[in-house]
Amino acid sequence: MAKYEACIMGIREAIDRKIKVLEVYGDSALVIYQFKGEWETRDPKLINYRKLVLELIEQFDDVTFFYLPRDENQMADALATLASTIRINKQGDMKPIQMSICDAPTHCCNIGEEDERDNHSWYHDILRYVKNHEYPDQATENDKRILRRLANDYILDGEILYKKRKDQILLRCVDAVEAKKILEEVHEGVCGMQANEFTMARQIMRFGYYWSTMEGDCISYAKKCHKYQIYGDNVTA
């Protein structure tokens, strides 16, 4: 629901600014394709959200929704993290924020060949902190604060790191090499069974595995499949 609420806030801001032509970008394929009408909205809790969005966009001359994969939406994530650390004064005044892109590694990387280039998995810093309460070299105070917050959702059992879901179910964290193998095996099992990328992600979690870009990787992997290209448009979520 947070994705819907964020979208509604953005649309209302555009209305307040009297914008008439709007492009909406989102990193949740489920939300974007439901707004576009390509996927059916079945969850009763989300139906009213979608109804409200459809009412709001009637105030624009043209509205287009675009799905933006999470690994291509890093700037939005960076701004959201930055916003959570800033306190606004009583007058609500904000000074311009100077931003720059650094080459330092982040805590969570995209699944790909470059992930294992330094022999570190995406959860290396989290594991190091959970195990020894150690921070990455040259980590800033903000980096340390973010890492501590991330680490709250992980627990260590021996040498194995687990991601703790909200329902307290534990999912074993896997690196890029394991993730690719799991994607291949799970995709072979669900392909052609009226399944979409979210079916793949749910199946992977049922098997007890997790990695930081799992949903996005399932989307990318499924769209490369020939059967998915044929039947994908007929799948509803």
Residue frames relative to the residue before (quaternion, step in Angstrom):
aa qw qx qy qz dx dy dz
M 1.0000 0.0000 0.0000 0.0000 0.00 0.00 0.00
A 0.5606 0.6176 -0.3886 0.3916 3.56 1.15 -0.55
K 0.6258 0.5398 -0.3370 0.4511 3.59 1.06 -0.74
Y 0.6440 0.5107 -0.3147 0.4748 3.58 1.01 -0.85
E 0.6706 0.5110 -0.3044 0.4433 3.58 0.88 -0.96
A 0.6391 0.5195 -0.3257 0.4643 3.58 1.02 -0.81
C 0.6500 0.5180 -0.3110 0.4609 3.56 1.00 -0.84
I 0.6508 0.5185 -0.3110 0.4592 3.57 0.96 -0.88
M 0.6388 0.5258 -0.3242 0.4587 3.58 0.99 -0.83
G 0.6645 0.5074 -0.3000 0.4593 3.57 0.99 -0.86
I 0.6525 0.5115 -0.3096 0.4656 3.56 0.99 -0.85
R 0.6578 0.5014 -0.3145 0.4659 3.58 0.96 -0.83
E 0.6190 0.5297 -0.3462 0.4653 3.58 1.04 -0.69
A 0.6436 0.5150 -0.3174 0.4689 3.58 1.01 -0.82
I 0.6274 0.5274 -0.3327 0.4664 3.59 1.05 -0.75
D 0.6494 0.5241 -0.3126 0.4538 3.58 0.95 -0.90
R 0.7063 0.4383 -0.2524 0.4953 3.56 1.10 -0.69
K 0.4395 -0.7363 0.4166 0.3018 3.57 1.36 0.19
I 0.2844 0.7430 -0.5404 0.2741 3.57 1.04 0.83
K 0.2312 -0.8125 0.5256 0.1006 3.58 -0.89 0.92
V 0.7425 0.2546 -0.1790 0.5931 3.59 1.19 -0.45
L 0.0086 -0.8425 0.5324 -0.0816 3.56 -0.49 1.23
E 0.1364 -0.7419 0.6513 0.0822 3.53 -1.14 0.82
V 0.1411 -0.8020 0.5792 0.0383 3.57 -0.71 1.13
Y 0.0986 -0.7926 0.6014 0.0195 3.56 -0.74 1.11
G 0.0623 0.8059 -0.5855 0.0608 3.57 -0.92 0.90
D 0.3734 -0.7467 0.5069 0.2143 3.57 -1.09 0.71
S 0.5834 0.5100 -0.3951 0.4934 3.58 1.27 0.40
A 0.3510 -0.7570 0.5137 0.1998 3.56 -0.37 1.24
L 0.6097 0.5706 -0.3520 0.4229 3.59 1.02 -0.79
V 0.6972 0.4711 -0.2746 0.4654 3.58 0.83 -1.01
I 0.6897 0.4976 -0.2948 0.4356 3.59 0.78 -1.02
Y 0.7143 0.4473 -0.2733 0.4637 3.61 0.81 -0.92
Q 0.5934 0.5242 -0.3743 0.4827 3.59 1.19 -0.38
F 0.6353 0.5143 -0.3294 0.4726 3.59 1.00 -0.75
K 0.6872 0.4787 -0.2785 0.4702 3.57 1.02 -0.79
G 0.4821 -0.6917 0.4160 0.3407 3.57 1.26 -0.23
E 0.4918 0.6716 -0.4253 0.3553 3.58 1.26 0.16
W 0.7513 0.2360 -0.1575 0.5958 3.56 1.23 -0.51
E 0.4705 -0.6854 0.4872 0.2675 3.54 -1.04 0.79
T 0.3140 -0.7265 0.5799 0.1930 3.58 -1.10 0.75
R 0.0690 -0.8437 0.5323 -0.0054 3.56 -0.33 1.25
D 0.5928 0.5794 -0.3695 0.4199 3.58 1.11 -0.62
P 0.4483 -0.7137 0.4632 0.2740 3.64 -0.59 1.10
K 0.6411 0.5437 -0.3316 0.4283 3.60 1.05 -0.69
L 0.7203 0.4472 -0.2430 0.4714 3.58 1.16 -0.55
I 0.5092 0.6745 -0.4149 0.3371 3.58 1.21 -0.44
N 0.6818 0.4847 -0.2941 0.4622 3.59 0.91 -0.91
Y 0.6028 0.5480 -0.3563 0.4576 3.58 1.09 -0.66
R 0.6722 0.4887 -0.2954 0.4713 3.57 0.87 -0.96
K 0.6276 0.5400 -0.3345 0.4502 3.59 1.00 -0.81
L 0.6599 0.5054 -0.3074 0.4631 3.57 0.97 -0.87
V 0.6398 0.5215 -0.3298 0.4582 3.59 0.95 -0.81
L 0.6611 0.5073 -0.3096 0.4579 3.58 0.92 -0.89
E 0.6341 0.5107 -0.3315 0.4767 3.60 1.10 -0.63
L 0.6697 0.5168 -0.3040 0.4382 3.57 0.95 -0.87
I 0.6986 0.4926 -0.2950 0.4270 3.59 0.89 -0.88
E 0.4979 0.6411 -0.4360 0.3886 3.57 1.25 -0.09
Q 0.6280 0.5507 -0.3337 0.4370 3.60 1.24 -0.37
F 0.6395 0.4940 -0.3263 0.4905 3.59 1.32 0.03
D 0.5240 -0.6122 0.4868 0.3372 3.53 -1.24 0.46
D 0.7940 -0.0537 0.0607 0.6026 3.56 1.09 -0.74
V 0.0055 -0.7832 0.6212 -0.0269 3.57 -0.93 0.96
T 0.0474 -0.7925 0.6080 -0.0069 3.57 -0.89 1.00
F 0.2251 -0.7737 0.5815 0.1122 3.56 -0.93 0.96
F 0.0717 -0.7971 0.5996 0.0039 3.56 -0.93 0.97
Y 0.3198 -0.7204 0.5797 0.2068 3.56 -1.01 0.85
L 0.0782 -0.7882 0.6104 0.0011 3.55 -0.80 1.08
P 0.4195 -0.7245 0.4794 0.2634 3.64 -0.41 1.17
R 0.6160 -0.6051 0.3657 0.3474 3.53 -1.02 0.83
D 0.6728 0.4963 -0.3139 0.4501 3.59 1.00 -0.74
E 0.6703 0.4381 -0.3066 0.5146 3.60 1.26 -0.11
N 0.6517 0.5141 -0.2938 0.4740 3.55 1.32 0.02
Q 0.2006 0.8380 -0.4881 0.1386 3.54 1.14 0.66
M 0.6191 0.5546 -0.3582 0.4251 3.60 1.00 -0.69
A 0.6426 0.5122 -0.3286 0.4655 3.60 0.98 -0.81
D 0.6416 0.5133 -0.3242 0.4688 3.59 0.99 -0.81
A 0.6486 0.5209 -0.3161 0.4561 3.57 0.98 -0.87
L 0.6645 0.4994 -0.3017 0.4669 3.59 0.96 -0.86
A 0.6389 0.5229 -0.3289 0.4585 3.59 1.03 -0.78
T 0.6490 0.5054 -0.3108 0.4763 3.56 1.00 -0.84
L 0.6520 0.5159 -0.3104 0.4609 3.56 0.97 -0.88
A 0.6530 0.5307 -0.3160 0.4383 3.58 0.94 -0.89
S 0.6558 0.5311 -0.3136 0.4353 3.58 1.06 -0.75
T 0.7044 0.4551 -0.2608 0.4782 3.59 1.22 -0.36
I 0.6447 0.5339 -0.3123 0.4491 3.61 1.27 -0.14
R 0.2189 -0.7582 0.6011 0.1256 3.55 -1.02 0.86
I 0.3041 -0.7574 0.5554 0.1595 3.56 -0.83 1.01
N 0.4270 -0.6970 0.5043 0.2783 3.57 -0.92 0.84
K 0.7266 -0.4653 0.2877 0.4157 3.56 -1.31 0.26
Q 0.6683 0.4928 -0.3053 0.4662 3.59 1.08 -0.63
G 0.4341 -0.7238 0.4442 0.3007 3.58 1.24 -0.26
D 0.4336 0.7031 -0.4622 0.3225 3.58 1.25 0.28
M 0.0971 -0.7895 0.6052 0.0318 3.56 -1.05 0.81
K 0.3247 -0.7225 0.5755 0.2033 3.54 -0.91 0.93
P 0.6181 -0.5443 0.3997 0.4024 3.62 -1.13 0.56
I 0.3012 -0.7538 0.5619 0.1591 3.56 -1.02 0.86
Q 0.2541 -0.7608 0.5804 0.1402 3.57 -0.76 1.04
M 0.0338 -0.8113 0.5833 -0.0203 3.58 -0.75 1.06
S 0.0265 -0.7765 0.6295 0.0109 3.52 -1.19 0.64
I 0.4105 -0.6960 0.5356 0.2454 3.56 -1.19 0.58
C 0.1693 -0.8050 0.5653 0.0613 3.57 -0.73 1.10
D 0.4996 -0.6636 0.4772 0.2869 3.54 -1.25 0.45
A 0.4535 0.6982 -0.4536 0.3179 3.59 1.24 -0.09
P 0.5236 -0.6561 0.4385 0.3210 3.63 -0.97 0.77
T 0.3721 -0.7095 0.5512 0.2332 3.55 -1.14 0.63
H 0.6547 -0.5305 0.3559 0.4040 3.59 -1.24 0.21
C 0.7887 0.2051 -0.1025 0.5705 3.58 1.03 -0.74
C 0.1482 -0.8102 0.5651 0.0486 3.56 -0.67 1.09
N 0.5514 -0.5742 0.4747 0.3752 3.56 -1.28 0.25
I 0.5130 -0.6216 0.4849 0.3396 3.55 -1.13 0.62
G 0.3970 0.6996 -0.5109 0.3033 3.57 -0.67 1.04
E 0.7366 -0.4221 0.2801 0.4481 3.53 -1.29 0.09
E 0.6636 0.5295 -0.3166 0.4232 3.57 1.00 -0.77
D 0.5200 0.6764 -0.4114 0.3208 3.59 1.19 -0.43
E 0.7729 0.3440 -0.1764 0.5031 3.56 0.96 -0.87
R 0.3216 0.7863 -0.4832 0.2117 3.57 1.27 0.21
D 0.7654 0.3046 -0.1780 0.5382 3.59 0.99 -0.80
N 0.5297 -0.6651 0.3774 0.3669 3.58 1.30 0.45
H 0.5841 0.5422 -0.3826 0.4675 3.57 1.18 0.50
S 0.3800 -0.7088 0.5467 0.2329 3.56 -0.97 0.87
W 0.6971 -0.4743 0.3299 0.4245 3.58 -1.29 0.25
Y 0.7392 0.4043 -0.2291 0.4875 3.60 1.12 -0.60
H 0.2752 0.8083 -0.4870 0.1838 3.60 1.27 0.27
D 0.7084 0.4586 -0.2733 0.4617 3.60 0.78 -1.00
I 0.6294 0.5282 -0.3306 0.4643 3.57 1.07 -0.75
L 0.6518 0.5174 -0.3045 0.4633 3.57 0.93 -0.93
R 0.6552 0.5252 -0.3050 0.4492 3.55 0.93 -0.91
Y 0.6807 0.4758 -0.2970 0.4713 3.55 0.97 -0.81
V 0.6616 0.5069 -0.3134 0.4550 3.60 0.87 -0.93
K 0.7033 0.4817 -0.2630 0.4519 3.56 0.99 -0.85
N 0.8501 0.1166 -0.0019 0.5136 3.57 0.77 -1.04
H 0.3796 -0.7246 0.4743 0.3255 3.59 1.32 -0.07
E 0.4068 0.6870 -0.4849 0.3570 3.54 0.99 0.92
Y 0.3064 -0.7455 0.5674 0.1687 3.55 -1.13 0.74
P 0.6080 -0.5362 0.4228 0.4051 3.59 -1.21 0.39
D 0.5988 -0.5517 0.4342 0.3854 3.54 -1.19 0.52
Q 0.8462 0.1418 -0.1427 0.4934 3.57 -1.08 0.84
A 0.3318 0.7432 -0.5120 0.2745 3.60 1.16 0.50
T 0.3794 -0.7108 0.5461 0.2294 3.58 -0.96 0.88
E 0.6789 -0.4691 0.3527 0.4412 3.57 -1.27 0.15
N 0.6352 0.5167 -0.3294 0.4701 3.57 1.07 -0.71
D 0.6131 0.5391 -0.3402 0.4665 3.60 1.05 -0.78
K 0.6669 0.5075 -0.2996 0.4559 3.56 0.92 -0.91
R 0.6445 0.5226 -0.3195 0.4577 3.56 0.99 -0.84
I 0.6561 0.5036 -0.3055 0.4718 3.59 0.95 -0.87
L 0.6555 0.5183 -0.3119 0.4521 3.57 0.94 -0.88
R 0.6388 0.5188 -0.3305 0.4621 3.59 0.96 -0.79
R 0.6541 0.5079 -0.3151 0.4637 3.57 1.00 -0.82
L 0.6430 0.5168 -0.3193 0.4664 3.58 0.98 -0.82
A 0.6728 0.5408 -0.2959 0.4090 3.56 0.92 -0.97
N 0.5417 0.6376 -0.4005 0.3738 3.60 1.18 -0.42
D 0.7096 0.4508 -0.2553 0.4777 3.58 1.16 -0.55
Y 0.6850 0.4443 -0.2772 0.5064 3.59 1.25 0.18
I 0.0737 -0.7696 0.6315 0.0594 3.54 -1.20 0.61
L 0.3346 -0.7454 0.5512 0.1690 3.54 -1.19 0.62
D 0.0544 -0.7675 0.6386 0.0123 3.55 -0.96 0.97
G 0.7912 -0.0667 0.0000 0.6079 3.56 -0.10 1.26
E 0.7528 -0.2967 0.2569 0.5285 3.56 -0.53 -1.21
I 0.5956 0.5781 -0.3482 0.4357 3.59 1.30 0.06
L 0.2552 -0.7694 0.5719 0.1259 3.56 -0.85 1.03
Y 0.1197 -0.7976 0.5899 0.0386 3.56 -0.94 0.92
K 0.3473 -0.6882 0.5996 0.2151 3.52 -1.19 0.72
K 0.2510 -0.7836 0.5534 0.1296 3.59 -0.77 1.03
R 0.2892 -0.7645 0.5523 0.1638 3.56 -0.62 1.14
K 0.6858 -0.4838 0.3444 0.4206 3.57 -1.30 0.23
D 0.6877 0.4458 -0.2790 0.5004 3.58 1.17 -0.57
Q 0.5464 -0.6672 0.3437 0.3717 3.57 1.37 0.36
I 0.4385 0.6572 -0.4853 0.3745 3.60 1.22 0.23
L 0.3142 -0.7673 0.5363 0.1576 3.57 -0.97 0.91
L 0.1243 -0.7801 0.6117 0.0418 3.57 -0.95 0.94
R 0.4048 -0.7299 0.4946 0.2424 3.58 -0.77 1.01
C 0.3868 -0.7216 0.5290 0.2235 3.58 -0.83 1.00
V 0.1025 -0.8000 0.5905 0.0292 3.56 -0.89 0.96
D 0.4700 -0.6740 0.4907 0.2900 3.57 -1.17 0.57
A 0.7639 -0.3913 0.2529 0.4466 3.57 -1.32 0.00
V 0.6504 0.5239 -0.3245 0.4440 3.60 0.95 -0.84
E 0.6771 0.4747 -0.2872 0.4835 3.59 0.90 -0.93
A 0.6284 0.5599 -0.3354 0.4232 3.58 0.99 -0.84
K 0.6535 0.5156 -0.3124 0.4577 3.59 0.95 -0.86
K 0.6538 0.5064 -0.3128 0.4673 3.58 0.98 -0.83
I 0.6522 0.5109 -0.3118 0.4652 3.57 0.98 -0.87
L 0.6223 0.5431 -0.3352 0.4532 3.59 0.99 -0.82
E 0.6685 0.5099 -0.2979 0.4521 3.57 0.88 -0.96
E 0.6987 0.4790 -0.2782 0.4528 3.58 0.86 -0.98
V 0.6841 0.4737 -0.2932 0.4707 3.58 0.89 -0.90
H 0.6373 0.5350 -0.3324 0.4440 3.59 0.97 -0.81
E 0.6343 0.5274 -0.3304 0.4586 3.58 0.99 -0.78
G 0.6874 0.4994 -0.2832 0.4447 3.57 1.07 -0.72
V 0.7730 0.3561 -0.1952 0.4874 3.61 1.03 -0.69
C 0.5230 0.6616 -0.4192 0.3362 3.61 1.15 -0.43
G 0.8046 0.2591 -0.2073 0.4925 3.57 -0.90 0.91
M 0.6410 0.5178 -0.3237 0.4650 3.59 1.30 0.01
Q 0.5800 -0.5838 0.3657 0.4348 3.61 1.09 0.75
A 0.4476 0.6852 -0.4461 0.3620 3.57 1.04 0.84
N 0.2226 -0.7578 0.5941 0.1523 3.55 -1.13 0.62
E 0.7622 -0.3851 0.2563 0.4528 3.54 -1.33 -0.09
F 0.6348 0.5279 -0.3470 0.4450 3.60 1.10 -0.57
T 0.5645 0.5607 -0.3780 0.4733 3.57 1.21 -0.48
M 0.6288 0.5325 -0.3253 0.4638 3.57 1.02 -0.82
A 0.6764 0.4959 -0.3003 0.4544 3.59 0.84 -0.97
R 0.6595 0.4986 -0.3132 0.4674 3.59 0.94 -0.84
Q 0.6454 0.5240 -0.3220 0.4530 3.55 1.02 -0.82
I 0.6324 0.5290 -0.3291 0.4604 3.57 0.99 -0.82
M 0.6782 0.4754 -0.2994 0.4736 3.60 0.94 -0.83
R 0.5973 0.5457 -0.3683 0.4581 3.59 1.10 -0.57
F 0.6591 0.4898 -0.2966 0.4876 3.56 1.11 -0.69
G 0.5443 -0.6740 0.3622 0.3439 3.58 1.29 -0.16
Y 0.5755 0.5890 -0.3811 0.4203 3.61 1.15 0.52
Y 0.0222 -0.7925 0.6095 -0.0001 3.54 -1.27 0.50
W 0.1198 0.7299 -0.6729 0.0028 3.52 -1.33 0.55
S 0.6999 -0.5623 0.2604 0.3551 3.55 -1.13 0.72
T 0.7805 0.2909 -0.1635 0.5286 3.62 1.04 -0.66
M 0.1811 0.8489 -0.4838 0.1115 3.56 1.21 0.56
E 0.6782 0.4984 -0.3104 0.4420 3.61 0.80 -0.97
G 0.6830 0.4883 -0.2871 0.4612 3.58 0.86 -0.95
D 0.6557 0.5089 -0.3127 0.4617 3.57 1.02 -0.78
C 0.6170 0.5322 -0.3416 0.4684 3.59 1.09 -0.69
I 0.6380 0.5235 -0.3225 0.4635 3.58 1.01 -0.82
S 0.6805 0.4885 -0.2890 0.4634 3.58 0.85 -0.98
Y 0.6751 0.5040 -0.2971 0.4495 3.58 0.92 -0.91
A 0.6691 0.5143 -0.3066 0.4402 3.57 0.92 -0.94
K 0.6834 0.5042 -0.2950 0.4379 3.59 0.96 -0.83
K 0.6106 0.5312 -0.3558 0.4673 3.58 1.25 -0.18
C 0.5797 0.6063 -0.3580 0.4100 3.55 1.30 -0.35
H 0.5074 -0.6678 0.4574 0.2957 3.58 -0.89 0.94
K 0.6567 0.5051 -0.3160 0.4623 3.60 0.95 -0.85
Y 0.6294 0.5293 -0.3397 0.4564 3.57 1.00 -0.75
Q 0.6359 0.5345 -0.3316 0.4472 3.58 0.97 -0.83
I 0.6745 0.4925 -0.2915 0.4664 3.59 1.07 -0.72
Y 0.8216 0.2837 -0.1100 0.4820 3.57 0.79 -1.10
G 0.4671 0.7370 -0.4149 0.2580 3.58 1.24 -0.39
D 0.6600 0.5330 -0.3199 0.4220 3.59 0.95 -0.82
N 0.6738 0.5000 -0.2909 0.4597 3.58 1.22 -0.44
V 0.5649 0.6153 -0.3763 0.4009 3.58 1.30 -0.14
T 0.1450 -0.7680 0.6185 0.0819 3.56 -1.01 0.84
A 0.3509 -0.7399 0.5378 0.2003 3.55 -1.19 0.58
